[in-house]
Amino acid sequence: MSAPEPRPDIGFAFAREQFQQMVEDTLALARELGASDAGVEVSEGVGLSVSVRKGELENVERNRDKSLGVSVYLGQRRGNASTSDFSAGAVRRTVQAAFDIARFTAEDPAAGLPEAADLASAAEAARDLDLFHPWAIDAEQAAALAQRCEQAAFATSKQIGNSEGAGVSAQQSHFWAGNSRGFRGGYASSRHYLSVSPIAGRGRHMQRDSWYSSMRDAAELAAPEAVGRYAAERALARLHPRRVPTAEVPVLFESSVAAGLLGSLVGAVSGGALYRKASFLLDSLGQPVLPSHVDVQEDPHARKGKGSAPFDDEGVRTRARRVVDGGVLQGYFLSSYSARKLGMKTTGNAGGAQNLWLTSRRTTAADTLPAMIKRLHRGLFVTELMGQGVNGVTGDYSRGAAGYWVEGGEIAFPVAEITIAGNLKQMFQDIAWVGADVYNSGSRSIGSVLIERMKLAGD
């Protein structure tokens, strides 16, 4: 089934047919100038964002963006240019600018469009992944939802006396792309969001936490009252934190922060880091990078998936695959360019990974978060990470953290102002268990992750 076509009556200023014609006209201009190859993408995005604080409206923002980008190739020299002006004269000048940049750019043996055989066919490009669910909401309705969310947080406890605010965002976009090797494709998508950040306590004893719900279909967002209550409960649980002594202990990453570990794995086995030799997992294909009980699956075709796409940013067809099988790395994340730099084939990942799931063959439905805390027994349960202390070249990992100290399989008290450290290469091998409490963070889904031992710097 083909994806539904965007229509002006649901918020867009341009119809798909207009974008299709613009792509054809732009490619024709590139050919007239003498380009050996060219690629074009035309896009439009529109949205509404509303925020409230302590029941009062703070901000109402409406965004409408449009862009035409063109890449022109003269053999293995490439030039790029873009414009937000869709007039014929502006488009012609943009193509000319890309052409002139290509003329004066050094040749790059890896430059060029994807091979025609790798490009998505018309049928593949038109695959409907159910990504477009426009939300007919106005500013007044959005503010009311945000107020309900924040009010639920305040109603949870008298100790919730302040808030950094609540917000609602409704976003939708569509695009059409094509190149001189025959690819044509595009689709519309949406992403909607509800969040709140309550503050518990008073004075020097205040603690903040937050929660959100994000979906392509607004009908699937969590109830604002549920989001508000849960955010408040998280803030309350952090009151009166303590410091803990420096030690080496097991660490349990809450599923929402464990998604960052999966992101670090992806970054280390992505083409840009690999061909620059700036990864701690160089030459790891076919090697164990995770324990033998852990798998990583990629599925670009999951319906309503936040990372779903029938083709990547270059028009290359996407495919489901097992990236890690029994701990062994089966594939990198490569665009056409990075694949050529490495002497390999594209994996359809120009633009990044698409819908990843990290799972363990040990995990059962009984491995809930409480069960994972019991499995931790004595150590640190991390619910928030701060700072950017991850070295992608060496794998060295050092992050500020907050969470809870666990004794005898039970949460004993909240902790703050600590640092956890290790090396990602060893941390990955030390994954002892993965919980069934799966959390989706964008294109990554993962349960809580128990790592056998890390350094904890406290008092």
Secondary structure, DSSP 8 states (H G I E B T S, - for coil): -B-----GGGT-SS-HHHHHHHHHHHHHHHHHHT-SEEEEEEEEEEEEEEEEETTEEEEEEEEEEEEEEEEEEETTEEEEEEES--SHHHHHHHHHHHHHHHHTS---TT-S---GGGB--HHHHTB-----------HHHHHHHHHHHHHHHHHH-TTEEEEEEEEEEEEEEEEEEEETTS-EE--EEEEEEEEEEEEESSGGG-EE--EEEEESSGGGS--HHHHHHHHHHHHHHTSS-B----EEEEEEE-HHHHHHHHHHHHHHTBHHHHHTT--TTTT-TTSB-S-TTEEEEE-TT-TT-TT--SB-TTSBB---EEEEETTEE---B--HHHHHHHTS---S-TT---SEEEEETT--TT--HHHHHHHH-SEEEEEEEES--B-TTT-EEEEEEEEEEEETTEEEEEEEEEEEEEEHHHHHHTEEEE-S--EEETTEEE--EEEEEEEEE--
